Amino acid sequence: MSTGREHGERRLRLTSLTVAASGLLALLIGVAFAVLLWAINDANSAVSARRASRTALVESGSMERLLIDLETGQRGYVITGREEFLEPWRAARGALPAEIRRFTDSTTSSQQRRTAESITRDVQSFLDDYSAPLVEKVRRGDPAAGSLAEAAEGKRRVDALRDEFHRYMTDERAQLAERTDVAGANSRQAVLAAALGLAGSTALFAVFTVLQHRAVVRPVRGAAAAAQELAGGDLSVRVAPSRIAEIGALGTSFNSMAASLQDSRRRIMESTEAVHRRTARDLHDGAQQRLVSLMIGLRLARELLPDTETSAADLLEQSIDSAQTAIDELRELASGIYPLVLTVKGLVPAVRDLAARCPVPTVVLCENERRISSTVESNAYFVVAEAVTNAVKHARASQIEVRVEFGRVLRIRVVDDGVGGVDRAAAGSGMTGLADRVAAFDGKLAIDSPPGGGTTLLIRIPVRD
């Protein structure tokens, strides 16, 4: 049964909780930074792809200009027959092999490379199969070189090549736009994912901070406050249980220590009250009874003396008075140690007897009077006696009121109209003794003493049936 209960109420380990939260936080931050790095890498790839596409478009334009130089140079030579018109043709023909390599190497995909290779073959074919033979015909003076058929064939070939260049460039621009769109979308998704990761990390950190405050900081503060109250003499203070194992163990140890101290003080007070009760009983039944017997004997001896023995009679009278004084003082002493009326009749009659002997007018009010535990009764009585004594000695009160209410909690209110201004922290050992008596039985002592407004002591002690 106890094992099942321990498993059902298993507490969290502070170290495990901290490691788990820190690990999750590190994971979220790591994922967020990984996403950011991926976005940066993707953006770099997109930049590289755009640069490669621009290079491919530039090389395609250069290749097309070479084709145009070949066509215009040959056409000018065909029309004029002058060699200087072949200079652009010769320069384009010499630059063509290197430009073909650059053009094919600048392609950005396998499809574009096949298209570029097709274009270069057609340009080379234009040069080898049409342009160069036509120039040779003009040099030989062949009249067919300037025919309409030759001009139409050249125009057809150039238009077809320019269409191929146009398609190549259109496809390259489409790929560039597609890469740009994909890179932008990926960047937006990466930024969003990173923002969500960072927001989740922040939220987790905030939640962990709140949980740490509730699970650690608040219980530790409560334990510190409870320790301060315990040091001040309130042994009834307890630390609330915690689900954190280490904090719970601290609270359990603190509560066990406070309960042990409280039980020890209660046992000491019960033992002290028993000693007081026994001492008062011994004084009443022993020394007091012997003094009473002595006084009776002295009175009998006085009656047996003849009237002529005046000196002996006076001595006996003095002895009788001394015995009576000793009896009264002994009775007062026994009452101060433990009043007999408290044992015989209970708390309220003892308080009324105390009020009757008080030099300041004292009113005693009671609700639901009944007998309770003798130990609680004796401690409550001595608390009232100490409060009344303080009011008479220090408060310069002209009236005192004592109200006793019985219930599940014994409530005692002692009110005087004295000078007030009593501070519990600076009231001295008398007030500390009152607090100790009350706290020994899980009670509470409250003081309300504004300067010039009198003093009110409220005592609450739980009553166990």
PEVEN-V110965 format. One record per residue. N is the residue number from 1. RES is the residue in one letter. SS is DSSP state (a for helix, b for strand, c for the rest). NEAR is the number of other C-alpha atoms within 8 Angstrom. D_FIRST is the distance of its C-alpha to the first C-alpha in whole Angstrom. Layout:
# PEVEN-V110965
n: {N & N}
res: {RES & RES}
ss: {SS & SS}
near: {NEAR & NEAR}
d_first: {D_FIRST & D_FIRST}
This chain:
# PEVEN-V110965
n: {1 & 2 & 3 & 4 & 5 & 6 & 7 & 8 & 9 & 10 & 11 & 12 & 13 & 14 & 15 & 16 & 17 & 18 & 19 & 20 & 21 & 22 & 23 & 24 & 25 & 26 & 27 & 28 & 29 & 30 & 31 & 32 & 33 & 34 & 35 & 36 & 37 & 38 & 39 & 40 & 41 & 42 & 43 & 44 & 45 & 46 & 47 & 48 & 49 & 50 & 51 & 52 & 53 & 54 & 55 & 56 & 57 & 58 & 59 & 60 & 61 & 62 & 63 & 64 & 65 & 66 & 67 & 68 & 69 & 70 & 71 & 72 & 73 & 74 & 75 & 76 & 77 & 78 & 79 & 80 & 81 & 82 & 83 & 84 & 85 & 86 & 87 & 88 & 89 & 90 & 91 & 92 & 93 & 94 & 95 & 96 & 97 & 98 & 99 & 100 & 101 & 102 & 103 & 104 & 105 & 106 & 107 & 108 & 109 & 110 & 111 & 112 & 113 & 114 & 115 & 116 & 117 & 118 & 119 & 120 & 121 & 122 & 123 & 124 & 125 & 126 & 127 & 128 & 129 & 130 & 131 & 132 & 133 & 134 & 135 & 136 & 137 & 138 & 139 & 140 & 141 & 142 & 143 & 144 & 145 & 146 & 147 & 148 & 149 & 150 & 151 & 152 & 153 & 154 & 155 & 156 & 157 & 158 & 159 & 160 & 161 & 162 & 163 & 164 & 165 & 166 & 167 & 168 & 169 & 170 & 171 & 172 & 173 & 174 & 175 & 176 & 177 & 178 & 179 & 180 & 181 & 182 & 183 & 184 & 185 & 186 & 187 & 188 & 189 & 190 & 191 & 192 & 193 & 194 & 195 & 196 & 197 & 198 & 199 & 200 & 201 & 202 & 203 & 204 & 205 & 206 & 207 & 208 & 209 & 210 & 211 & 212 & 213 & 214 & 215 & 216 & 217 & 218 & 219 & 220 & 221 & 222 & 223 & 224 & 225 & 226 & 227 & 228 & 229 & 230 & 231 & 232 & 233 & 234 & 235 & 236 & 237 & 238 & 239 & 240 & 241 & 242 & 243 & 244 & 245 & 246 & 247 & 248 & 249 & 250 & 251 & 252 & 253 & 254 & 255 & 256 & 257 & 258 & 259 & 260 & 261 & 262 & 263 & 264 & 265 & 266 & 267 & 268 & 269 & 270 & 271 & 272 & 273 & 274 & 275 & 276 & 277 & 278 & 279 & 280 & 281 & 282 & 283 & 284 & 285 & 286 & 287 & 288 & 289 & 290 & 291 & 292 & 293 & 294 & 295 & 296 & 297 & 298 & 299 & 300 & 301 & 302 & 303 & 304 & 305 & 306 & 307 & 308 & 309 & 310 & 311 & 312 & 313 & 314 & 315 & 316 & 317 & 318 & 319 & 320 & 321 & 322 & 323 & 324 & 325 & 326 & 327 & 328 & 329 & 330 & 331 & 332 & 333 & 334 & 335 & 336 & 337 & 338 & 339 & 340 & 341 & 342 & 343 & 344 & 345 & 346 & 347 & 348 & 349 & 350 & 351 & 352 & 353 & 354 & 355 & 356 & 357 & 358 & 359 & 360 & 361 & 362 & 363 & 364 & 365 & 366 & 367 & 368 & 369 & 370 & 371 & 372 & 373 & 374 & 375 & 376 & 377 & 378 & 379 & 380 & 381 & 382 & 383 & 384 & 385 & 386 & 387 & 388 & 389 & 390 & 391 & 392 & 393 & 394 & 395 & 396 & 397 & 398 & 399 & 400 & 401 & 402 & 403 & 404 & 405 & 406 & 407 & 408 & 409 & 410 & 411 & 412 & 413 & 414 & 415 & 416 & 417 & 418 & 419 & 420 & 421 & 422 & 423 & 424 & 425 & 426 & 427 & 428 & 429 & 430 & 431 & 432 & 433 & 434 & 435 & 436 & 437 & 438 & 439 & 440 & 441 & 442 & 443 & 444 & 445 & 446 & 447 & 448 & 449 & 450 & 451 & 452 & 453 & 454 & 455 & 456 & 457 & 458 & 459 & 460 & 461 & 462 & 463 & 464 & 465}
res: {M & S & T & G & R & E & H & G & E & R & R & L & R & L & T & S & L & T & V & A & A & S & G & L & L & A & L & L & I & G & V & A & F & A & V & L & L & W & A & I & N & D & A & N & S & A & V & S & A & R & R & A & S & R & T & A & L & V & E & S & G & S & M & E & R & L & L & I & D & L & E & T & G & Q & R & G & Y & V & I & T & G & R & E & E & F & L & E & P & W & R & A & A & R & G & A & L & P & A & E & I & R & R & F & T & D & S & T & T & S & S & Q & Q & R & R & T & A & E & S & I & T & R & D & V & Q & S & F & L & D & D & Y & S & A & P & L & V & E & K & V & R & R & G & D & P & A & A & G & S & L & A & E & A & A & E & G & K & R & R & V & D & A & L & R & D & E & F & H & R & Y & M & T & D & E & R & A & Q & L & A & E & R & T & D & V & A & G & A & N & S & R & Q & A & V & L & A & A & A & L & G & L & A & G & S & T & A & L & F & A & V & F & T & V & L & Q & H & R & A & V & V & R & P & V & R & G & A & A & A & A & A & Q & E & L & A & G & G & D & L & S & V & R & V & A & P & S & R & I & A & E & I & G & A & L & G & T & S & F & N & S & M & A & A & S & L & Q & D & S & R & R & R & I & M & E & S & T & E & A & V & H & R & R & T & A & R & D & L & H & D & G & A & Q & Q & R & L & V & S & L & M & I & G & L & R & L & A & R & E & L & L & P & D & T & E & T & S & A & A & D & L & L & E & Q & S & I & D & S & A & Q & T & A & I & D & E & L & R & E & L & A & S & G & I & Y & P & L & V & L & T & V & K & G & L & V & P & A & V & R & D & L & A & A & R & C & P & V & P & T & V & V & L & C & E & N & E & R & R & I & S & S & T & V & E & S & N & A & Y & F & V & V & A & E & A & V & T & N & A & V & K & H & A & R & A & S & Q & I & E & V & R & V & E & F & G & R & V & L & R & I & R & V & V & D & D & G & V & G & G & V & D & R & A & A & A & G & S & G & M & T & G & L & A & D & R & V & A & A & F & D & G & K & L & A & I & D & S & P & P & G & G & G & T & T & L & L & I & R & I & P & V & R & D}
ss: {c & a & a & a & a & a & a & a & c & c & c & b & c & a & a & a & a & a & a & a & a & a & a & a & a & a & a & a & a & a & a & a & a & a & a & a & a & a & a & a & a & a & a & a & a & a & a & a & a & a & a & a & a & a & a & a & a & a & a & a & a & a & a & a & a & a & a & a & a & a & a & a & a & a & a & a & a & a & a & a & c & c & a & a & a & a & a & a & a & a & a & a & a & a & a & a & a & a & a & a & a & a & a & a & a & c & c & c & c & a & a & a & a & a & a & a & a & a & a & a & a & a & a & a & a & a & a & a & a & a & a & a & a & a & a & a & a & a & a & a & c & c & a & a & a & a & c & a & a & a & a & a & a & a & a & a & a & a & a & a & a & a & a & a & a & a & a & a & a & a & a & a & a & a & a & a & a & a & a & a & a & a & a & a & a & a & a & a & a & a & a & a & a & a & a & a & a & a & a & a & a & a & a & a & a & a & a & a & a & a & a & a & a & a & a & a & a & a & a & a & a & a & a & a & a & a & a & a & a & a & a & c & c & c & c & c & c & c & c & c & c & c & c & b & a & a & a & a & a & a & a & a & a & a & a & a & a & a & a & a & a & a & a & a & a & a & a & a & a & a & a & a & a & a & a & a & a & a & a & a & a & a & a & a & a & a & a & a & a & a & a & a & a & a & a & a & a & a & a & a & a & a & a & a & c & c & c & c & c & a & a & a & a & a & a & a & a & a & a & a & a & a & a & a & a & a & a & a & a & a & a & a & a & a & a & a & a & c & c & a & a & a & a & a & c & c & a & a & a & a & a & a & a & a & a & a & a & c & c & c & c & b & b & b & b & b & b & c & c & c & c & c & c & a & a & a & a & a & a & a & a & a & a & a & a & a & a & a & a & a & a & a & a & c & c & c & c & c & c & b & b & b & b & b & b & c & c & c & b & b & b & b & b & b & b & b & c & c & c & c & c & c & c & a & a & a & c & c & a & a & a & a & a & a & a & a & a & a & a & c & c & c & c & b & b & b & b & b & c & c & c & c & c & c & b & b & b & b & b & b & b & b & c & c & c}
near: {4 & 5 & 6 & 7 & 8 & 8 & 7 & 6 & 6 & 6 & 7 & 9 & 9 & 9 & 6 & 8 & 9 & 8 & 8 & 8 & 10 & 8 & 8 & 8 & 11 & 8 & 8 & 12 & 11 & 8 & 10 & 14 & 9 & 8 & 12 & 11 & 8 & 9 & 12 & 9 & 8 & 11 & 11 & 8 & 8 & 11 & 8 & 8 & 11 & 11 & 8 & 11 & 13 & 8 & 9 & 13 & 10 & 8 & 12 & 11 & 8 & 9 & 12 & 10 & 8 & 11 & 11 & 8 & 11 & 15 & 12 & 9 & 13 & 14 & 8 & 11 & 15 & 11 & 7 & 6 & 9 & 7 & 7 & 6 & 11 & 12 & 9 & 10 & 14 & 9 & 8 & 12 & 10 & 7 & 8 & 10 & 7 & 7 & 11 & 10 & 8 & 9 & 13 & 10 & 7 & 10 & 13 & 10 & 6 & 7 & 6 & 12 & 12 & 8 & 9 & 12 & 9 & 8 & 11 & 9 & 8 & 9 & 10 & 8 & 9 & 10 & 11 & 9 & 8 & 10 & 13 & 9 & 9 & 10 & 11 & 8 & 11 & 13 & 8 & 6 & 6 & 8 & 7 & 7 & 10 & 9 & 8 & 6 & 6 & 10 & 9 & 8 & 8 & 11 & 8 & 8 & 9 & 10 & 8 & 8 & 11 & 9 & 8 & 9 & 11 & 8 & 8 & 11 & 10 & 8 & 9 & 12 & 9 & 8 & 8 & 11 & 8 & 8 & 11 & 10 & 8 & 8 & 11 & 9 & 8 & 10 & 12 & 8 & 8 & 12 & 11 & 8 & 10 & 13 & 9 & 9 & 12 & 11 & 8 & 9 & 11 & 8 & 8 & 10 & 9 & 8 & 8 & 9 & 8 & 8 & 9 & 9 & 9 & 9 & 11 & 11 & 9 & 9 & 12 & 9 & 8 & 9 & 10 & 8 & 8 & 11 & 8 & 8 & 11 & 12 & 7 & 6 & 10 & 11 & 13 & 12 & 9 & 8 & 11 & 6 & 7 & 10 & 9 & 12 & 11 & 8 & 12 & 11 & 8 & 8 & 13 & 10 & 8 & 10 & 10 & 8 & 8 & 13 & 10 & 8 & 9 & 13 & 9 & 8 & 9 & 10 & 8 & 8 & 10 & 9 & 8 & 8 & 10 & 8 & 8 & 10 & 10 & 8 & 10 & 14 & 11 & 9 & 11 & 11 & 8 & 9 & 9 & 12 & 9 & 8 & 11 & 11 & 8 & 9 & 11 & 8 & 8 & 11 & 10 & 8 & 9 & 10 & 7 & 6 & 9 & 6 & 6 & 4 & 8 & 7 & 6 & 8 & 11 & 8 & 8 & 12 & 9 & 8 & 9 & 11 & 8 & 8 & 12 & 10 & 8 & 9 & 11 & 8 & 8 & 10 & 10 & 8 & 8 & 15 & 10 & 7 & 10 & 10 & 11 & 10 & 9 & 13 & 8 & 6 & 8 & 12 & 12 & 9 & 10 & 13 & 12 & 9 & 8 & 9 & 11 & 7 & 6 & 8 & 5 & 9 & 9 & 11 & 8 & 11 & 8 & 9 & 7 & 7 & 8 & 5 & 6 & 8 & 8 & 8 & 8 & 9 & 12 & 11 & 10 & 10 & 11 & 8 & 11 & 10 & 10 & 10 & 10 & 10 & 8 & 9 & 13 & 11 & 7 & 6 & 13 & 9 & 13 & 9 & 9 & 15 & 12 & 12 & 11 & 13 & 11 & 11 & 7 & 7 & 9 & 13 & 12 & 12 & 12 & 14 & 11 & 14 & 13 & 13 & 12 & 13 & 11 & 12 & 7 & 9 & 5 & 6 & 10 & 8 & 6 & 8 & 9 & 11 & 8 & 11 & 12 & 10 & 11 & 17 & 15 & 14 & 11 & 10 & 12 & 10 & 12 & 7 & 10 & 8 & 12 & 10 & 9 & 8 & 11 & 16 & 16 & 11 & 13 & 11 & 13 & 12 & 12 & 10 & 10 & 5 & 3}
d_first: {0 & 4 & 5 & 5 & 6 & 9 & 10 & 10 & 12 & 14 & 17 & 21 & 23 & 26 & 28 & 26 & 27 & 31 & 31 & 30 & 32 & 35 & 35 & 35 & 38 & 40 & 40 & 41 & 44 & 45 & 45 & 47 & 49 & 50 & 51 & 53 & 55 & 55 & 57 & 59 & 60 & 60 & 63 & 64 & 65 & 66 & 69 & 70 & 70 & 72 & 74 & 75 & 76 & 78 & 80 & 80 & 82 & 84 & 85 & 86 & 88 & 90 & 90 & 92 & 94 & 95 & 96 & 98 & 100 & 101 & 102 & 104 & 105 & 107 & 108 & 110 & 111 & 112 & 114 & 116 & 116 & 116 & 114 & 112 & 110 & 108 & 107 & 104 & 103 & 104 & 101 & 99 & 100 & 99 & 96 & 94 & 93 & 91 & 90 & 89 & 86 & 85 & 84 & 83 & 80 & 79 & 78 & 74 & 73 & 74 & 76 & 78 & 79 & 80 & 82 & 83 & 85 & 86 & 88 & 89 & 91 & 93 & 94 & 95 & 97 & 98 & 100 & 101 & 102 & 103 & 104 & 105 & 108 & 109 & 110 & 112 & 114 & 115 & 116 & 118 & 119 & 118 & 119 & 116 & 113 & 114 & 114 & 112 & 110 & 109 & 108 & 106 & 104 & 103 & 102 & 100 & 98 & 97 & 96 & 94 & 92 & 92 & 90 & 88 & 87 & 86 & 84 & 82 & 82 & 81 & 78 & 77 & 77 & 75 & 72 & 73 & 72 & 69 & 67 & 68 & 66 & 63 & 63 & 63 & 60 & 58 & 59 & 58 & 54 & 54 & 54 & 52 & 49 & 50 & 50 & 47 & 45 & 46 & 45 & 42 & 41 & 43 & 40 & 37 & 39 & 39 & 35 & 34 & 36 & 35 & 31 & 32 & 33 & 31 & 28 & 30 & 33 & 32 & 29 & 31 & 34 & 32 & 31 & 34 & 35 & 33 & 34 & 37 & 36 & 35 & 38 & 40 & 38 & 36 & 32 & 31 & 30 & 27 & 26 & 24 & 21 & 22 & 20 & 22 & 20 & 23 & 24 & 21 & 21 & 25 & 24 & 21 & 23 & 26 & 24 & 23 & 27 & 28 & 26 & 27 & 31 & 31 & 29 & 32 & 35 & 34 & 34 & 37 & 38 & 37 & 39 & 42 & 42 & 42 & 45 & 47 & 46 & 47 & 50 & 52 & 51 & 53 & 56 & 56 & 56 & 58 & 61 & 61 & 62 & 64 & 66 & 67 & 68 & 70 & 71 & 72 & 74 & 76 & 77 & 78 & 80 & 82 & 83 & 85 & 87 & 90 & 91 & 94 & 91 & 90 & 89 & 86 & 85 & 85 & 82 & 80 & 80 & 79 & 76 & 75 & 75 & 73 & 70 & 70 & 69 & 67 & 65 & 64 & 63 & 61 & 60 & 59 & 57 & 55 & 54 & 54 & 51 & 49 & 51 & 52 & 52 & 48 & 47 & 49 & 49 & 46 & 46 & 49 & 51 & 51 & 51 & 54 & 56 & 55 & 57 & 60 & 60 & 60 & 63 & 62 & 62 & 59 & 57 & 54 & 52 & 49 & 47 & 45 & 45 & 43 & 41 & 38 & 37 & 40 & 38 & 38 & 41 & 43 & 42 & 43 & 46 & 47 & 46 & 48 & 51 & 50 & 51 & 54 & 55 & 55 & 57 & 60 & 60 & 59 & 59 & 63 & 61 & 64 & 61 & 57 & 55 & 52 & 49 & 46 & 44 & 41 & 38 & 34 & 36 & 39 & 41 & 45 & 47 & 50 & 53 & 57 & 60 & 60 & 61 & 57 & 57 & 54 & 51 & 48 & 48 & 51 & 51 & 51 & 49 & 50 & 48 & 45 & 45 & 44 & 41 & 40 & 40 & 38 & 36 & 34 & 33 & 32 & 35 & 37 & 41 & 43 & 47 & 50 & 53 & 56 & 59 & 61 & 59 & 57 & 54 & 51 & 48 & 45 & 42 & 39 & 36 & 33 & 33 & 30 & 31}
